[in-house]
Amino acid sequence: MANTMQCTLPVLMALLAVALVHPSAAKTVCTLSAVAGVVLTGTCSTNGGAPTNITGAGSSGVLPGTTITYSVNANARASRFVCASNNDVLTFTASVWSDQTFNICEPSLLEIVGCSGATVANSTFTGITRNIAQPGGCAPSKYGPCIAVLGGNRQTGNWWFFSTSNTFTSVITDLSTTGVTRRGGAFALDRAESGGKMNVLVVGSTFTSVSCDSGGSISATDADLTVRNSTCTSNLAVNGGCIHFQSLQKDFLDGILTYAIRKISLERSTFTTGTANNQGGLVAVYRGNVSISGSTFTQGEAREGQCVWLNECADYTEDQIVGNTWTECSTTFTTWCRANNGNVWTSCGVEGPPQCSTQFPSPPSPSPSPSPPPLG
């Protein structure tokens, strides 16, 4: 009974949150499975109605009672769901993908496009590998192997994606040698063509031994991202060992076209043993409003930014870095790592370009001990 409640509660919370955003929405719940290298099977049901089977290479259709279209890739393992209305709310729960290997061109195992209230909950990805095989010179995908959440051009208002109690283990993206950057080993989050604001909440999720080019576990592009009560361990990327966050799009502000600075908030989460070949052993931010609270960062490695790398001076706000513990990050301390707001700095965990902060002066040499008085 306790296990049932533990699994059900996050789904109910996610559905409640979506219901508040879309009170009259048709609610579709899907459970999918592609385990031990076999093809995808699953069902989707809307408002508790008769289930629709999701299976078969190249199969497609419209889920009854919705404007959601689905399709299964020719590889019979990846699926794509596209919403054509804000009144469609889509939840994937208790889904399992394991021991799947596919090439650089095949899509993510789950693509969610244009859906204004989508949730993935209580699901697992284990032993997933995207290699760099490119049969027939096919066009490479720019997303990681697991989940891609993409905006659509009809989304002009604010919209949400929720991840609740998901587990990603041994998800490997062979780091690209083809010049194509893949985003997000677990989640590729991209506002894309949407004119509305993309909001993402990742809560209670675990990422272990996950890799990708940009964002070993999570890549967020032009989205407000909150990661809460989650754990990221032994992740690998070119930039952003666990998380790669960037604001690229421009919006009009007071009649001036300027970069729309998105928010990234890391709350009560643990980041351990992350590696980036370039920047941000654990987290890399490229233009963002950064808040970090109650979190632990340990043993990051990168060319720049051992633990957290902020690429612009404006990304850093001292009062938004609160109550964190930083261990085995950089040994060079700067004013970004001075004692403040309950942070425990046994190493300097937040770094950026040298013009953004001032290095602490070297500690003074100890004064020589006075000579003992002469005897007698």
C-alpha positions as a Markdown table, in Angstrom:
| # | Residue | x | y | z |
|---|---|---|---|---|
| 1 | Met | 0.0 | 0.0 | 0.0 |
| 2 | Ala | 2.8 | 2.4 | 0.9 |
| 3 | Asn | 4.6 | 1.7 | -2.4 |
| 4 | Thr | 1.4 | 2.3 | -4.3 |
| 5 | Met | 0.9 | 5.6 | -2.6 |
| 6 | Gln | 4.5 | 6.6 | -3.2 |
| 7 | Cys | 4.1 | 6.0 | -6.9 |
| 8 | Thr | 0.7 | 7.5 | -7.3 |
| 9 | Leu | 1.1 | 10.7 | -5.3 |
| 10 | Pro | 3.6 | 12.4 | -7.7 |
| 11 | Val | 1.3 | 11.7 | -10.6 |
| 12 | Leu | -1.7 | 13.2 | -8.7 |
| 13 | Met | 0.3 | 16.3 | -7.8 |
| 14 | Ala | 1.4 | 16.7 | -11.5 |
| 15 | Leu | -2.2 | 16.3 | -12.7 |
| 16 | Leu | -3.5 | 18.7 | -10.1 |
| 17 | Ala | -0.9 | 21.3 | -11.2 |
| 18 | Val | -1.9 | 20.9 | -14.9 |
| 19 | Ala | -5.6 | 21.0 | -14.0 |
| 20 | Leu | -5.1 | 24.4 | -12.4 |
| 21 | Val | -3.4 | 25.6 | -15.6 |
| 22 | His | -6.0 | 24.0 | -17.9 |
| 23 | Pro | -9.2 | 23.4 | -15.9 |
| 24 | Ser | -11.3 | 22.2 | -18.9 |
| 25 | Ala | -8.6 | 20.0 | -20.5 |
| 26 | Ala | -9.1 | 16.5 | -21.8 |
| 27 | Lys | -6.7 | 14.4 | -19.7 |
| 28 | Thr | -4.8 | 11.6 | -21.5 |
| 29 | Val | -2.7 | 9.1 | -19.6 |
| 30 | Cys | -0.2 | 6.9 | -21.4 |
| 31 | Thr | 1.9 | 4.0 | -20.3 |
| 32 | Leu | 4.7 | 2.8 | -22.7 |
| 33 | Ser | 7.2 | 0.0 | -22.6 |
| 34 | Ala | 10.3 | -0.8 | -24.7 |
| 35 | Val | 12.4 | -3.1 | -22.5 |
| 36 | Ala | 15.4 | -5.4 | -23.1 |
| 37 | Gly | 15.8 | -4.0 | -26.6 |
| 38 | Val | 12.4 | -5.0 | -27.8 |
| 39 | Val | 9.9 | -2.8 | -29.7 |
| 40 | Leu | 7.5 | -0.3 | -28.1 |
| 41 | Thr | 4.2 | -1.3 | -26.8 |
| 42 | Gly | 1.7 | 0.7 | -24.7 |
| 43 | Thr | -1.7 | 2.3 | -24.3 |
| 44 | Cys | -3.2 | 5.8 | -23.9 |
| 45 | Ser | -6.6 | 6.5 | -22.4 |
| 46 | Thr | -8.4 | 9.9 | -22.3 |
| 47 | Asn | -10.6 | 10.7 | -19.3 |
| 48 | Gly | -10.7 | 7.1 | -18.3 |
| 49 | Gly | -12.1 | 5.9 | -21.6 |
| 50 | Ala | -11.1 | 2.9 | -23.8 |
| 51 | Pro | -7.4 | 2.5 | -24.3 |
| 52 | Thr | -5.7 | 3.1 | -27.6 |
| 53 | Asn | -2.8 | 0.7 | -28.4 |
| 54 | Ile | 0.5 | 2.4 | -29.2 |
| 55 | Thr | 2.6 | -0.2 | -31.1 |
| 56 | Gly | 3.9 | -1.1 | -34.5 |
| 57 | Ala | 6.6 | 0.4 | -36.7 |
| 58 | Gly | 5.2 | 3.4 | -38.6 |
| 59 | Ser | 1.8 | 3.3 | -36.9 |
| 60 | Ser | 0.0 | 6.6 | -36.3 |
| 61 | Gly | -3.3 | 8.1 | -35.4 |
| 62 | Val | -5.3 | 10.6 | -33.3 |
| 63 | Leu | -6.1 | 9.7 | -29.7 |
| 64 | Pro | -9.9 | 9.6 | -29.4 |
| 65 | Gly | -11.4 | 12.7 | -27.7 |
| 66 | Thr | -8.3 | 14.8 | -28.2 |
| 67 | Thr | -6.4 | 16.6 | -30.9 |
| 68 | Ile | -3.2 | 14.6 | -30.0 |
| 69 | Thr | -1.6 | 12.8 | -32.9 |
| 70 | Tyr | 0.9 | 10.0 | -32.2 |
| 71 | Ser | 3.3 | 8.1 | -34.4 |
| 72 | Val | 5.8 | 5.3 | -33.9 |
| 73 | Asn | 9.1 | 5.6 | -35.7 |
| 74 | Ala | 10.2 | 3.1 | -38.3 |
| 75 | Asn | 12.5 | 1.6 | -35.6 |
| 76 | Ala | 9.4 | 0.6 | -33.7 |
| 77 | Arg | 10.9 | 1.9 | -30.4 |
| 78 | Ala | 10.6 | 5.7 | -30.5 |
| 79 | Ser | 7.3 | 7.6 | -30.4 |
| 80 | Arg | 6.2 | 11.1 | -31.1 |
| 81 | Phe | 3.1 | 12.9 | -29.6 |
| 82 | Val | 1.9 | 16.3 | -31.0 |
| 83 | Cys | -0.8 | 18.4 | -29.4 |
| 84 | Ala | -2.9 | 20.7 | -31.5 |
| 85 | Ser | -4.8 | 22.3 | -28.6 |
| 86 | Asn | -4.2 | 23.7 | -25.2 |
| 87 | Asn | -7.2 | 21.6 | -24.1 |
| 88 | Asp | -5.1 | 18.5 | -24.4 |
| 89 | Val | -3.2 | 17.4 | -21.3 |
| 90 | Leu | -0.8 | 14.5 | -21.7 |
| 91 | Thr | 0.7 | 12.4 | -19.0 |
| 92 | Phe | 3.2 | 9.5 | -19.3 |
| 93 | Thr | 3.4 | 7.3 | -16.2 |
| 94 | Ala | 4.9 | 4.0 | -15.1 |
| 95 | Ser | 6.7 | 3.8 | -18.4 |
| 96 | Val | 9.9 | 1.8 | -19.0 |
| 97 | Trp | 12.6 | 1.9 | -21.6 |
| 98 | Ser | 15.7 | -0.3 | -21.3 |
| 99 | Asp | 18.7 | -1.7 | -23.2 |
| 100 | Gln | 18.0 | 0.3 | -26.4 |
| 101 | Thr | 20.8 | 1.2 | -28.9 |
| 102 | Phe | 20.2 | 3.4 | -31.9 |
| 103 | Asn | 22.1 | 5.7 | -34.3 |
| 104 | Ile | 22.7 | 9.4 | -34.5 |
| 105 | Cys | 19.8 | 10.0 | -36.8 |
| 106 | Glu | 17.0 | 8.3 | -35.0 |
| 107 | Pro | 14.7 | 10.4 | -32.8 |
| 108 | Ser | 14.6 | 10.5 | -29.1 |
| 109 | Leu | 12.6 | 7.6 | -27.6 |
| 110 | Leu | 9.8 | 10.0 | -26.5 |
| 111 | Glu | 9.1 | 13.3 | -28.3 |
| 112 | Ile | 6.5 | 15.6 | -27.0 |
| 113 | Val | 5.7 | 18.6 | -29.3 |
| 114 | Gly | 3.4 | 21.5 | -28.8 |
| 115 | Cys | 1.8 | 20.2 | -25.6 |
| 116 | Ser | 1.0 | 22.9 | -23.1 |
| 117 | Gly | 0.5 | 20.7 | -20.1 |
| 118 | Ala | 2.6 | 17.5 | -20.4 |
| 119 | Thr | 4.0 | 15.3 | -17.6 |
| 120 | Val | 6.4 | 12.3 | -17.4 |
| 121 | Ala | 6.2 | 10.6 | -14.0 |
| 122 | Asn | 7.4 | 7.4 | -12.3 |
| 123 | Ser | 9.2 | 6.3 | -15.4 |
| 124 | Thr | 12.7 | 4.8 | -16.0 |
| 125 | Phe | 15.3 | 4.8 | -18.7 |
| 126 | Thr | 18.1 | 2.3 | -18.3 |
| 127 | Gly | 20.9 | 1.2 | -20.6 |
| 128 | Ile | 20.1 | 3.6 | -23.4 |
| 129 | Thr | 22.8 | 4.3 | -26.0 |
| 130 | Arg | 22.9 | 6.7 | -28.9 |
| 131 | Asn | 25.9 | 6.0 | -31.1 |
| 132 | Ile | 27.4 | 7.9 | -33.9 |
| 133 | Ala | 26.5 | 5.5 | -36.7 |
| 134 | Gln | 25.1 | 7.5 | -39.6 |
| 135 | Pro | 23.7 | 5.0 | -42.1 |
| 136 | Gly | 23.3 | 6.4 | -45.7 |
| 137 | Gly | 24.4 | 9.8 | -44.6 |
| 138 | Cys | 21.1 | 10.4 | -42.8 |
| 139 | Ala | 20.4 | 13.8 | -41.0 |
| 140 | Pro | 21.6 | 13.6 | -37.4 |
| 141 | Ser | 19.2 | 14.4 | -34.6 |
| 142 | Lys | 20.2 | 17.3 | -32.4 |
| 143 | Tyr | 18.6 | 15.9 | -29.3 |
| 144 | Gly | 19.6 | 13.2 | -26.8 |
| 145 | Pro | 18.3 | 9.7 | -26.7 |
| 146 | Cys | 15.6 | 9.8 | -24.1 |
| 147 | Ile | 13.0 | 12.6 | -24.0 |
| 148 | Ala | 12.7 | 15.7 | -26.2 |
| 149 | Val | 10.1 | 18.4 | -25.2 |
| 150 | Leu | 9.6 | 20.9 | -28.0 |
| 151 | Gly | 7.4 | 24.0 | -28.4 |
| 152 | Gly | 5.1 | 24.5 | -31.3 |
| 153 | Asn | 4.3 | 27.7 | -33.2 |
| 154 | Arg | 0.6 | 27.6 | -32.0 |
| 155 | Gln | 1.7 | 28.0 | -28.4 |
| 156 | Thr | 1.4 | 31.7 | -27.8 |
| 157 | Gly | 0.6 | 31.6 | -24.1 |
| 158 | Asn | 2.6 | 30.3 | -21.1 |
| 159 | Trp | 3.0 | 26.5 | -21.1 |
| 160 | Trp | 4.4 | 23.8 | -18.8 |
| 161 | Phe | 6.3 | 20.5 | -18.7 |
| 162 | Phe | 6.6 | 18.5 | -15.5 |
| 163 | Ser | 9.0 | 15.6 | -14.7 |
| 164 | Thr | 8.2 | 13.8 | -11.5 |
| 165 | Ser | 10.0 | 10.9 | -9.8 |
| 166 | Asn | 11.8 | 9.7 | -13.0 |
| 167 | Thr | 15.0 | 7.7 | -13.1 |
| 168 | Phe | 17.7 | 7.7 | -15.7 |
| 169 | Thr | 20.6 | 5.2 | -15.4 |
| 170 | Ser | 23.5 | 4.4 | -17.8 |
| 171 | Val | 22.2 | 6.6 | -20.7 |
| 172 | Ile | 25.1 | 7.1 | -23.1 |
| 173 | Thr | 25.5 | 9.4 | -26.0 |
| 174 | Asp | 28.7 | 8.9 | -27.8 |
| 175 | Leu | 30.2 | 12.4 | -27.8 |
| 176 | Ser | 29.9 | 13.6 | -31.3 |
| 177 | Thr | 32.7 | 13.7 | -33.9 |
| 178 | Thr | 30.4 | 14.7 | -36.7 |
| 179 | Gly | 30.1 | 18.4 | -35.8 |
| 180 | Val | 26.5 | 17.9 | -34.6 |
| 181 | Thr | 25.8 | 18.9 | -30.9 |
| 182 | Arg | 23.2 | 16.7 | -29.2 |
| 183 | Arg | 21.3 | 18.2 | -26.3 |
| 184 | Gly | 20.3 | 16.6 | -23.1 |
| 185 | Gly | 21.0 | 12.9 | -22.3 |
| 186 | Ala | 17.8 | 12.6 | -20.3 |
| 187 | Phe | 15.8 | 15.7 | -21.2 |
| 188 | Ala | 16.1 | 18.0 | -24.2 |
| 189 | Leu | 13.9 | 21.0 | -23.4 |
| 190 | Asp | 13.5 | 23.6 | -26.2 |
| 191 | Arg | 11.0 | 26.4 | -26.5 |
| 192 | Ala | 11.7 | 26.1 | -30.3 |
| 193 | Glu | 8.9 | 27.7 | -32.4 |
| 194 | Ser | 6.7 | 28.6 | -29.4 |
| 195 | Gly | 5.9 | 32.3 | -28.9 |
| 196 | Gly | 4.7 | 31.6 | -25.3 |
| 197 | Lys | 6.9 | 31.1 | -22.3 |
| 198 | Met | 8.1 | 27.6 | -21.5 |
| 199 | Asn | 8.2 | 26.6 | -17.9 |
| 200 | Val | 9.8 | 23.3 | -16.7 |
| 201 | Leu | 9.7 | 21.7 | -13.3 |
| 202 | Val | 11.9 | 18.6 | -12.6 |
| 203 | Val | 11.3 | 17.2 | -9.2 |
| 204 | Gly | 12.3 | 14.0 | -7.4 |
| 205 | Ser | 14.3 | 12.7 | -10.3 |
| 206 | Thr | 17.6 | 10.8 | -10.4 |
| 207 | Phe | 20.3 | 10.9 | -13.1 |
| 208 | Thr | 23.1 | 8.5 | -12.8 |
| 209 | Ser | 25.9 | 8.0 | -15.4 |
| 210 | Val | 24.2 | 10.0 | -18.1 |
| 211 | Ser | 26.0 | 11.7 | -21.0 |
| 212 | Cys | 25.4 | 14.0 | -23.9 |
| 213 | Asp | 27.2 | 16.8 | -25.8 |
| 214 | Ser | 25.4 | 19.7 | -24.2 |
| 215 | Gly | 23.9 | 18.9 | -20.8 |
| 216 | Gly | 24.8 | 15.4 | -19.7 |
| 217 | Ser | 21.3 | 15.0 | -18.2 |
| 218 | Ile | 19.4 | 18.1 | -19.0 |
| 219 | Ser | 19.6 | 20.7 | -21.8 |
| 220 | Ala | 17.2 | 23.7 | -21.5 |
| 221 | Thr | 17.0 | 26.2 | -24.3 |
| 222 | Asp | 14.8 | 29.4 | -23.8 |
| 223 | Ala | 12.9 | 27.8 | -20.9 |
| 224 | Asp | 12.5 | 28.7 | -17.3 |
| 225 | Leu | 13.8 | 25.6 | -15.5 |
| 226 | Thr | 13.4 | 24.5 | -11.9 |
| 227 | Val | 15.2 | 21.4 | -10.6 |
| 228 | Arg | 14.1 | 20.4 | -7.1 |
| 229 | Asn | 14.9 | 17.5 | -4.8 |
| 230 | Ser | 16.8 | 15.7 | -7.5 |
| 231 | Thr | 20.1 | 13.9 | -7.7 |
| 232 | Cys | 22.7 | 14.0 | -10.5 |
| 233 | Thr | 25.7 | 11.7 | -10.2 |
| 234 | Ser | 28.6 | 10.8 | -12.6 |
| 235 | Asn | 27.4 | 12.7 | -15.6 |
| 236 | Leu | 29.5 | 13.7 | -18.6 |
| 237 | Ala | 29.2 | 16.3 | -21.3 |
| 238 | Val | 31.2 | 18.8 | -23.4 |
| 239 | Asn | 29.5 | 21.6 | -21.6 |
| 240 | Gly | 27.4 | 21.2 | -18.5 |
| 241 | Gly | 28.1 | 17.8 | -17.0 |
| 242 | Cys | 24.6 | 17.6 | -15.6 |
| 243 | Ile | 22.8 | 20.7 | -16.8 |
| 244 | His | 23.3 | 22.9 | -19.8 |
| 245 | Phe | 21.1 | 26.1 | -19.8 |
| 246 | Gln | 20.9 | 28.8 | -22.4 |
| 247 | Ser | 18.8 | 31.8 | -23.4 |
| 248 | Leu | 19.1 | 32.3 | -27.1 |
| 249 | Gln | 15.8 | 33.9 | -28.3 |
| 250 | Lys | 15.1 | 37.6 | -28.3 |
| 251 | Asp | 11.8 | 39.3 | -27.3 |
| 252 | Phe | 10.6 | 42.9 | -27.4 |
| 253 | Leu | 11.0 | 44.6 | -24.1 |
| 254 | Asp | 9.7 | 48.2 | -24.0 |
| 255 | Gly | 9.8 | 48.2 | -27.7 |
| 256 | Ile | 13.4 | 47.1 | -27.8 |
| 257 | Leu | 14.4 | 43.7 | -29.2 |
| 258 | Thr | 16.6 | 42.1 | -26.5 |
| 259 | Tyr | 17.6 | 38.7 | -25.2 |
| 260 | Ala | 14.8 | 37.2 | -23.1 |
| 261 | Ile | 16.7 | 36.1 | -20.0 |
| 262 | Arg | 15.3 | 32.9 | -18.6 |
| 263 | Lys | 15.4 | 31.7 | -15.0 |
| 264 | Ile | 17.2 | 28.6 | -13.7 |
| 265 | Ser | 16.5 | 27.6 | -10.1 |
| 266 | Leu | 18.3 | 24.6 | -8.4 |
| 267 | Glu | 16.6 | 23.8 | -5.1 |
| 268 | Arg | 17.5 | 21.1 | -2.5 |
| 269 | Ser | 19.3 | 19.0 | -5.1 |
| 270 | Thr | 22.6 | 17.1 | -5.1 |
| 271 | Phe | 25.2 | 17.2 | -7.9 |
| 272 | Thr | 28.2 | 14.9 | -7.6 |
| 273 | Thr | 31.2 | 13.8 | -9.7 |
| 274 | Gly | 30.3 | 15.6 | -13.0 |
| 275 | Thr | 32.7 | 16.1 | -15.9 |
| 276 | Ala | 32.7 | 18.5 | -18.8 |
| 277 | Asn | 35.4 | 18.6 | -21.4 |
| 278 | Asn | 35.0 | 22.4 | -21.7 |
| 279 | Gln | 32.8 | 24.3 | -19.2 |
| 280 | Gly | 30.7 | 23.5 | -16.2 |
| 281 | Gly | 31.6 | 20.2 | -14.7 |
| 282 | Leu | 28.2 | 20.0 | -13.1 |
| 283 | Val | 26.2 | 23.0 | -14.4 |
| 284 | Ala | 26.8 | 25.4 | -17.3 |
| 285 | Val | 24.7 | 28.6 | -17.8 |
| 286 | Tyr | 24.8 | 30.7 | -20.9 |
| 287 | Arg | 22.7 | 33.8 | -20.2 |
| 288 | Gly | 20.3 | 33.2 | -17.3 |
| 289 | Asn | 18.9 | 34.5 | -14.1 |
| 290 | Val | 20.4 | 31.9 | -11.7 |
| 291 | Ser | 19.1 | 30.9 | -8.2 |
| 292 | Ile | 20.7 | 28.1 | -6.2 |
| 293 | Ser | 19.5 | 27.1 | -2.7 |
| 294 | Gly | 19.9 | 24.3 | -0.3 |
| 295 | Ser | 21.9 | 22.2 | -2.7 |
| 296 | Thr | 25.2 | 20.2 | -2.6 |
| 297 | Phe | 27.9 | 20.3 | -5.2 |
| 298 | Thr | 30.8 | 17.9 | -5.0 |
| 299 | Gln | 33.7 | 17.0 | -7.3 |
| 300 | Gly | 33.2 | 18.7 | -10.6 |
| 301 | Glu | 35.8 | 18.7 | -13.3 |
| 302 | Ala | 36.1 | 21.0 | -16.4 |
| 303 | Arg | 38.5 | 23.2 | -18.2 |
| 304 | Glu | 36.5 | 26.2 | -16.9 |
| 305 | Gly | 34.0 | 26.1 | -14.0 |
| 306 | Gln | 34.8 | 22.9 | -12.1 |
| 307 | Cys | 31.3 | 22.8 | -10.6 |
| 308 | Val | 29.1 | 25.7 | -11.8 |
| 309 | Trp | 30.0 | 27.9 | -14.8 |
| 310 | Leu | 28.2 | 31.2 | -15.5 |
| 311 | Asn | 29.2 | 32.5 | -18.8 |
| 312 | Glu | 28.2 | 36.2 | -18.2 |
| 313 | Cys | 28.7 | 38.5 | -15.3 |
| 314 | Ala | 25.0 | 39.3 | -15.1 |
| 315 | Asp | 24.2 | 35.7 | -14.6 |
| 316 | Tyr | 25.4 | 36.0 | -11.0 |
| 317 | Thr | 23.3 | 37.5 | -8.1 |
| 318 | Glu | 24.9 | 36.9 | -4.7 |
| 319 | Asp | 21.6 | 37.0 | -2.8 |
| 320 | Gln | 20.2 | 34.2 | -5.0 |
| 321 | Ile | 23.0 | 31.8 | -4.0 |
| 322 | Val | 21.8 | 30.6 | -0.6 |
| 323 | Gly | 22.6 | 27.8 | 1.8 |
| 324 | Asn | 24.6 | 25.5 | -0.4 |
| 325 | Thr | 27.6 | 23.3 | 0.2 |
| 326 | Trp | 30.6 | 23.3 | -2.3 |
| 327 | Thr | 33.3 | 20.6 | -2.1 |
| 328 | Glu | 36.1 | 19.7 | -4.4 |
| 329 | Cys | 35.3 | 22.4 | -6.9 |
| 330 | Ser | 38.0 | 25.1 | -7.7 |
| 331 | Thr | 40.8 | 25.8 | -5.3 |
| 332 | Thr | 41.0 | 29.4 | -6.5 |
| 333 | Phe | 38.6 | 31.6 | -4.5 |
| 334 | Thr | 37.0 | 34.7 | -5.9 |
| 335 | Thr | 34.4 | 37.2 | -4.7 |
| 336 | Trp | 31.7 | 35.0 | -6.1 |
| 337 | Cys | 32.6 | 32.5 | -3.4 |
| 338 | Arg | 32.9 | 34.7 | -0.4 |
| 339 | Ala | 31.1 | 33.9 | 2.9 |
| 340 | Asn | 27.5 | 34.9 | 2.5 |
| 341 | Asn | 23.9 | 33.6 | 2.8 |
| 342 | Gly | 24.8 | 30.4 | 4.6 |
| 343 | Asn | 26.9 | 28.9 | 1.9 |
| 344 | Val | 29.7 | 26.5 | 3.0 |
| 345 | Trp | 32.6 | 27.1 | 0.6 |
| 346 | Thr | 35.4 | 24.5 | 1.2 |
| 347 | Ser | 36.1 | 25.2 | -2.5 |
| 348 | Cys | 35.0 | 27.8 | -5.0 |
| 349 | Gly | 31.9 | 26.3 | -6.7 |
| 350 | Val | 30.7 | 29.2 | -8.9 |
| 351 | Glu | 33.0 | 30.5 | -11.6 |
| 352 | Gly | 32.8 | 32.8 | -14.6 |
| 353 | Pro | 34.9 | 35.0 | -16.9 |
| 354 | Pro | 37.8 | 36.6 | -15.0 |
| 355 | Gln | 36.3 | 40.1 | -15.4 |
| 356 | Cys | 33.3 | 39.1 | -13.4 |
| 357 | Ser | 34.9 | 38.6 | -10.0 |
| 358 | Thr | 38.1 | 39.4 | -8.1 |
| 359 | Gln | 40.4 | 36.7 | -6.8 |
| 360 | Phe | 41.0 | 36.7 | -3.1 |
| 361 | Pro | 44.5 | 37.9 | -2.2 |
| 362 | Ser | 46.9 | 35.2 | -1.1 |
| 363 | Pro | 46.8 | 34.7 | 2.7 |
| 364 | Pro | 49.6 | 36.5 | 4.5 |
| 365 | Ser | 52.6 | 34.4 | 5.5 |
| 366 | Pro | 52.7 | 33.6 | 9.2 |
| 367 | Ser | 54.9 | 35.9 | 11.2 |
| 368 | Pro | 58.1 | 34.3 | 12.4 |
| 369 | Ser | 58.2 | 33.2 | 16.0 |
| 370 | Pro | 60.1 | 35.5 | 18.3 |
| 371 | Ser | 63.6 | 34.3 | 19.3 |
| 372 | Pro | 63.8 | 33.0 | 22.8 |
| 373 | Pro | 65.6 | 35.3 | 25.3 |
| 374 | Pro | 69.2 | 34.5 | 25.9 |
| 375 | Leu | 70.0 | 32.2 | 28.8 |
| 376 | Gly | 71.4 | 33.7 | 31.9 |
